[in-house]
Amino acid sequence: MYELTALTLHESVPGHHHQSAISSELKNVPKFRLGLYFSAYGEGWGLYSEKLGVEMGLYDTPYDDFGRLSYEMWRACRLVIDTGIHSMKWSRQQGIDFLSSNTSLSPTNVRAEVDRYISWPGQALSYKLGELHIWKLRKKAEKSLGKQFDLREFHDALLSNGALPLAMVAAEIDRYIALNKK
């Protein structure tokens, strides 16, 4: 239960449900764009949404915030496992042992997660790269726009074109900054 707030923020609003709803309503784009998904963009937004919950004051108790921090630890560990398996030739058991020793995940979840990293190289890395990219773009917009920075407008600029490669997301944010700089 302690992970519920972080999970809800990641999967619903402002996370994937919100993001997908906006994407599904895109106009004047080829149909394939309506369901297009890039892990770094989509999952980066999911992780960003979890931390956005801190700013929104949605982690009501230390127990709730522990859930968010537990997720942070899991994400850090999976970066190690993804790299260990695909670059350092770790075995499945090494990944299981590492995740079991460093997170609060159940044994069933540990096995499922390690199998996920084995079968989808780089996917765990894409989550964190996407999140870091979004925070970098936000800081750039805040610095460039100063008092003109509006968080809602930034989020609109970030989400209003649906899933894009990160370089194209950066170009959209540069366009947003240029249009709002006075």
Residue frames as qw, qx, qy, qz and C-alpha x, y, z in Angstrom:
[[0.000, 0.882, 0.471, 0.000, 0.00, 0.00, 0.00],
 [0.342, -0.728, 0.053, 0.592, 2.87, 2.40, 0.66],
 [0.327, -0.102, 0.564, 0.751, 3.63, 2.49, -3.09],
 [0.282, 0.653, 0.702, 0.020, 0.06, 3.38, -4.07],
 [0.080, 0.896, 0.088, -0.428, 0.52, 7.15, -4.36],
 [0.153, -0.555, 0.595, 0.561, 3.65, 6.85, -6.53],
 [0.313, 0.163, 0.885, 0.302, 2.05, 4.14, -8.66],
 [0.254, 0.768, 0.566, -0.158, -1.12, 6.20, -9.14],
 [0.031, 0.845, -0.151, -0.512, 0.84, 9.30, -10.15],
 [0.222, -0.358, 0.758, 0.498, 2.91, 7.24, -12.61],
 [0.210, 0.221, 0.911, 0.279, 0.04, 5.33, -14.20],
 [0.127, 0.744, 0.655, -0.017, -2.93, 7.70, -14.08],
 [0.153, 0.883, 0.132, 0.424, -2.93, 11.48, -13.63],
 [0.328, 0.802, -0.193, -0.460, -0.61, 13.24, -14.26],
 [0.424, -0.370, 0.774, 0.289, 1.12, 10.10, -15.60],
 [0.173, -0.027, 0.848, 0.500, 0.38, 7.72, -18.45],
 [0.215, 0.627, 0.747, -0.054, -3.41, 7.98, -18.51],
 [0.068, 0.864, 0.105, -0.488, -3.21, 11.76, -18.85],
 [0.143, -0.520, 0.599, 0.592, -0.37, 11.52, -21.36],
 [0.237, 0.147, 0.900, 0.334, -2.13, 8.87, -23.46],
 [0.228, 0.742, 0.590, -0.223, -5.43, 10.74, -23.46],
 [0.070, 0.808, -0.158, -0.563, -3.71, 13.83, -24.87],
 [0.164, -0.341, 0.776, 0.504, -1.85, 11.76, -27.44],
 [0.294, 0.342, 0.884, 0.122, -5.00, 9.94, -28.59],
 [0.224, 0.833, 0.432, -0.265, -6.68, 13.27, -29.35],
 [0.274, -0.413, 0.383, 0.780, -3.97, 14.62, -31.65],
 [0.573, 0.719, 0.301, -0.252, -5.35, 16.25, -34.80],
 [0.506, 0.828, -0.217, -0.104, -3.81, 16.46, -38.27],
 [0.206, -0.586, 0.781, 0.067, -1.28, 13.70, -37.69],
 [0.550, 0.164, -0.762, -0.299, -0.93, 10.30, -39.36],
 [0.824, -0.388, -0.179, -0.373, -2.95, 7.62, -37.53],
 [0.813, 0.013, -0.465, 0.350, 0.16, 5.76, -36.39],
 [0.173, 0.411, -0.373, 0.814, 1.06, 8.81, -34.28],
 [0.600, -0.508, -0.057, -0.615, -2.05, 8.37, -32.13],
 [0.927, -0.369, -0.008, -0.070, -0.67, 5.22, -30.52],
 [0.621, 0.543, -0.404, 0.395, 3.05, 5.85, -30.98],
 [0.696, -0.717, 0.043, -0.012, 5.21, 5.14, -27.95],
 [0.518, 0.554, -0.486, 0.433, 8.83, 5.88, -27.18],
 [0.726, -0.423, -0.479, 0.256, 9.94, 4.47, -23.83],
 [0.426, -0.028, -0.244, 0.871, 12.25, 7.35, -22.98],
 [0.194, -0.315, -0.135, -0.919, 9.48, 9.89, -23.56],
 [0.654, -0.431, -0.425, -0.454, 6.58, 7.92, -22.09],
 [0.777, -0.377, -0.434, 0.258, 8.30, 6.36, -19.12],
 [0.355, 0.137, -0.220, 0.898, 10.34, 9.49, -18.54],
 [0.348, -0.439, -0.131, -0.818, 7.01, 11.31, -18.13],
 [0.772, -0.425, -0.451, -0.142, 5.85, 8.57, -15.75],
 [0.666, -0.193, -0.387, 0.608, 8.89, 8.99, -13.50],
 [0.094, 0.264, -0.041, 0.959, 8.66, 12.79, -13.74],
 [0.516, -0.502, -0.344, -0.603, 5.01, 12.51, -12.68],
 [0.742, -0.394, -0.493, 0.227, 5.97, 10.61, -9.54],
 [0.452, -0.134, -0.254, 0.844, 8.29, 13.42, -8.46],
 [0.140, -0.406, -0.237, -0.871, 5.76, 16.03, -9.53],
 [0.606, -0.562, -0.540, -0.160, 3.60, 14.55, -6.78],
 [0.535, -0.300, -0.368, 0.699, 6.10, 15.93, -4.24],
 [0.080, 0.073, 0.075, 0.991, 5.55, 19.46, -5.59],
 [0.434, -0.395, -0.473, -0.657, 1.81, 18.87, -5.62],
 [0.311, -0.349, 0.578, -0.669, 1.88, 17.81, -1.94],
 [0.823, -0.033, -0.308, -0.477, 0.35, 14.42, -2.68],
 [0.628, 0.047, -0.719, 0.295, 2.64, 12.32, -0.51],
 [0.472, -0.726, -0.131, -0.482, 0.60, 12.90, 2.63],
 [0.775, -0.604, 0.179, -0.054, 2.59, 10.81, 5.07],
 [0.144, -0.668, 0.715, 0.148, 6.17, 9.63, 5.51],
 [0.658, 0.064, 0.749, -0.030, 4.78, 6.17, 4.66],
 [0.639, 0.723, 0.245, -0.093, 3.60, 7.46, 1.26],
 [0.202, 0.886, -0.405, -0.096, 6.94, 9.13, 0.61],
 [0.497, -0.394, 0.770, 0.069, 8.70, 5.90, 1.58],
 [0.751, 0.399, 0.526, -0.016, 6.77, 4.29, -1.30],
 [0.457, 0.884, -0.093, -0.035, 8.15, 6.90, -3.69],
 [0.127, -0.766, 0.630, 0.018, 11.66, 6.40, -2.34],
 [0.713, -0.082, 0.696, -0.007, 11.23, 2.63, -2.58],
 [0.718, 0.646, 0.260, 0.016, 10.42, 3.11, -6.27],
 [0.185, 0.913, -0.363, -0.023, 13.52, 5.31, -6.64],
 [0.444, -0.514, 0.733, 0.028, 15.66, 2.53, -5.19],
 [0.775, 0.268, 0.572, 0.007, 14.08, -0.04, -7.50],
 [0.563, 0.826, 0.032, 0.000, 14.78, 2.21, -10.51],
 [0.060, -0.827, 0.558, 0.030, 18.40, 2.72, -9.44],
 [0.611, -0.258, 0.748, 0.016, 18.87, -1.03, -9.04],
 [0.778, 0.453, 0.435, 0.003, 17.41, -1.83, -12.40],
 [0.346, 0.889, -0.291, -0.074, 19.90, 0.52, -14.05],
 [0.284, -0.588, 0.758, 0.006, 22.62, -1.62, -12.50],
 [0.698, 0.076, 0.709, -0.069, 20.92, -4.87, -13.54],
 [0.669, 0.718, 0.145, -0.126, 20.18, -3.76, -17.12],
 [0.233, 0.840, -0.490, -0.014, 23.81, -2.75, -17.54],
 [0.451, -0.453, 0.764, -0.087, 25.13, -5.77, -15.64],
 [0.780, 0.227, 0.577, -0.085, 23.22, -8.28, -17.76],
 [0.681, 0.707, 0.190, 0.037, 23.80, -6.70, -21.15],
 [0.297, 0.868, -0.362, 0.164, 27.27, -5.25, -20.73],
 [0.214, -0.620, 0.711, -0.254, 28.92, -7.15, -17.91],
 [0.578, 0.112, -0.779, -0.216, 27.47, -10.59, -18.81],
 [0.377, -0.206, 0.659, -0.617, 25.68, -11.04, -15.47],
 [0.151, -0.199, -0.957, -0.149, 23.59, -14.18, -15.10],
 [0.447, -0.561, -0.429, -0.548, 19.87, -14.07, -14.36],
 [0.698, -0.499, -0.461, 0.227, 20.65, -15.20, -10.81],
 [0.426, -0.070, -0.181, 0.883, 23.09, -12.32, -10.29],
 [0.164, -0.366, -0.235, -0.885, 20.34, -9.91, -11.30],
 [0.640, -0.536, -0.486, -0.260, 17.85, -11.62, -8.97],
 [0.667, -0.334, -0.409, 0.526, 20.32, -11.57, -6.09],
 [0.245, 0.097, -0.056, 0.963, 21.13, -7.90, -6.60],
 [0.339, -0.431, -0.298, -0.782, 17.48, -6.80, -6.84],
 [0.707, -0.482, -0.516, -0.047, 16.47, -8.97, -3.86],
 [0.623, -0.244, -0.354, 0.653, 19.26, -7.56, -1.71],
 [0.226, -0.057, -0.026, 0.972, 18.64, -3.91, -2.51],
 [0.350, -0.239, -0.272, -0.864, 14.87, -3.41, -2.82],
 [0.427, 0.002, 0.667, -0.610, 11.65, -4.20, -1.02],
 [0.642, 0.201, -0.430, -0.602, 10.19, -6.04, -4.03],
 [0.867, -0.146, 0.386, -0.277, 8.66, -9.45, -3.46],
 [0.460, -0.280, 0.777, 0.325, 10.52, -12.52, -4.78],
 [0.547, 0.531, 0.639, 0.102, 7.87, -12.93, -7.50],
 [0.250, 0.957, 0.061, -0.131, 8.27, -9.31, -8.62],
 [0.300, -0.705, 0.544, 0.342, 12.06, -9.61, -8.51],
 [0.545, 0.022, 0.774, 0.321, 12.04, -12.58, -10.89],
 [0.444, 0.744, 0.495, 0.062, 9.54, -10.91, -13.23],
 [0.045, 0.965, -0.115, -0.232, 11.52, -7.67, -13.28],
 [0.379, -0.527, 0.656, 0.385, 14.86, -9.36, -13.97],
 [0.545, 0.290, 0.741, 0.264, 13.27, -11.36, -16.79],
 [0.301, 0.908, 0.278, -0.090, 11.90, -8.10, -18.17],
 [0.102, -0.870, 0.363, 0.318, 15.37, -6.53, -18.21],
 [0.518, -0.195, 0.760, 0.342, 16.83, -9.63, -19.85],
 [0.478, 0.478, 0.702, 0.223, 14.25, -9.57, -22.65],
 [0.221, 0.920, 0.268, 0.183, 14.19, -5.80, -23.24],
 [0.649, -0.114, -0.072, 0.749, 17.75, -4.41, -23.27],
 [0.201, 0.163, 0.050, 0.965, 18.00, -0.72, -22.44],
 [0.299, -0.657, -0.536, -0.438, 14.36, -0.33, -21.45],
 [0.558, -0.668, -0.357, 0.338, 15.19, 0.33, -17.79],
 [0.438, -0.201, 0.080, 0.873, 17.79, 2.85, -18.90],
 [0.050, 0.447, 0.469, 0.760, 15.29, 4.63, -21.14],
 [0.376, -0.779, -0.502, -0.015, 13.00, 5.40, -18.17],
 [0.504, -0.650, -0.114, 0.556, 15.68, 7.28, -16.31],
 [0.365, 0.006, 0.347, 0.864, 17.17, 8.97, -19.38],
 [0.058, -0.623, -0.554, -0.549, 13.71, 10.26, -20.27],
 [0.433, -0.809, -0.372, 0.142, 13.05, 11.55, -16.77],
 [0.514, -0.452, 0.061, 0.726, 16.42, 13.29, -16.57],
 [0.254, 0.253, 0.466, 0.809, 15.82, 14.85, -19.99],
 [0.190, -0.766, -0.515, -0.334, 12.43, 16.24, -18.93],
 [0.497, -0.761, -0.203, 0.365, 13.87, 17.75, -15.75],
 [0.476, -0.186, 0.253, 0.822, 16.74, 19.28, -17.76],
 [0.095, 0.479, 0.519, 0.702, 14.25, 20.83, -20.20],
 [0.338, -0.826, -0.448, -0.063, 12.14, 22.15, -17.35],
 [0.526, -0.602, -0.045, 0.599, 15.15, 23.76, -15.66],
 [0.353, 0.080, 0.397, 0.843, 16.14, 25.29, -18.99],
 [0.083, -0.662, -0.538, -0.515, 12.64, 26.72, -19.47],
 [0.460, -0.796, -0.338, 0.202, 12.49, 28.03, -15.89],
 [0.506, -0.423, 0.111, 0.743, 15.86, 29.74, -16.27],
 [0.258, 0.217, 0.488, 0.805, 15.12, 31.14, -19.74],
 [0.174, -0.646, -0.530, -0.522, 11.65, 32.42, -18.93],
 [0.101, 0.127, -0.491, 0.856, 12.11, 33.50, -15.32],
 [0.312, 0.219, 0.529, -0.758, 8.85, 34.99, -14.06],
 [0.591, 0.276, -0.297, -0.697, 7.14, 34.17, -17.37],
 [0.228, 0.118, -0.965, -0.062, 7.59, 30.45, -16.75],
 [0.715, -0.118, 0.161, -0.670, 4.26, 28.71, -16.30],
 [0.317, -0.232, 0.918, -0.050, 4.41, 25.05, -15.26],
 [0.652, 0.413, 0.568, -0.287, 1.08, 24.21, -16.88],
 [0.536, 0.775, -0.167, -0.290, 2.16, 25.73, -20.18],
 [0.016, -0.582, 0.806, 0.105, 5.45, 23.84, -19.98],
 [0.485, 0.026, 0.863, -0.140, 3.56, 20.59, -19.48],
 [0.650, 0.630, 0.271, -0.327, 1.27, 21.45, -22.39],
 [0.352, 0.767, -0.478, -0.243, 4.31, 22.03, -24.60],
 [0.201, -0.403, 0.893, -0.022, 5.81, 18.75, -23.42],
 [0.446, 0.167, 0.861, -0.177, 2.67, 16.64, -24.00],
 [0.507, 0.585, 0.199, -0.601, 0.74, 18.34, -26.79],
 [0.460, 0.558, -0.548, -0.420, 2.56, 16.64, -29.66],
 [0.986, -0.042, -0.040, -0.158, 2.32, 13.10, -28.33],
 [0.826, -0.357, 0.308, 0.307, 5.25, 10.73, -28.17],
 [0.488, 0.840, -0.228, 0.068, 8.39, 12.04, -29.80],
 [0.798, 0.094, -0.284, 0.522, 12.09, 11.17, -29.72],
 [0.470, -0.683, -0.249, 0.500, 13.83, 13.20, -27.00],
 [0.346, -0.095, 0.254, 0.898, 15.65, 15.44, -29.51],
 [0.085, -0.494, -0.543, -0.674, 12.29, 16.45, -30.96],
 [0.441, -0.748, -0.480, 0.123, 10.89, 17.05, -27.46],
 [0.466, -0.439, -0.038, 0.767, 13.82, 19.39, -26.83],
 [0.154, 0.187, 0.424, 0.873, 13.06, 21.24, -30.07],
 [0.269, -0.680, -0.586, -0.348, 9.42, 21.65, -28.97],
 [0.493, -0.711, -0.312, 0.392, 10.51, 23.07, -25.62],
 [0.378, -0.177, 0.179, 0.891, 12.93, 25.44, -27.39],
 [0.035, -0.446, -0.537, -0.715, 9.99, 26.60, -29.51],
 [0.425, -0.744, -0.516, -0.005, 7.86, 27.04, -26.36],
 [0.496, -0.515, -0.127, 0.687, 10.63, 29.13, -24.75],
 [0.246, 0.060, 0.348, 0.903, 11.05, 31.30, -27.86],
 [0.175, -0.577, -0.586, -0.541, 7.30, 31.97, -28.07],
 [0.504, -0.759, -0.413, 0.010, 7.01, 32.90, -24.40],
 [0.564, -0.248, -0.119, 0.778, 10.17, 34.92, -23.89],
 [0.097, 0.925, 0.323, 0.176, 9.37, 38.60, -23.55]]
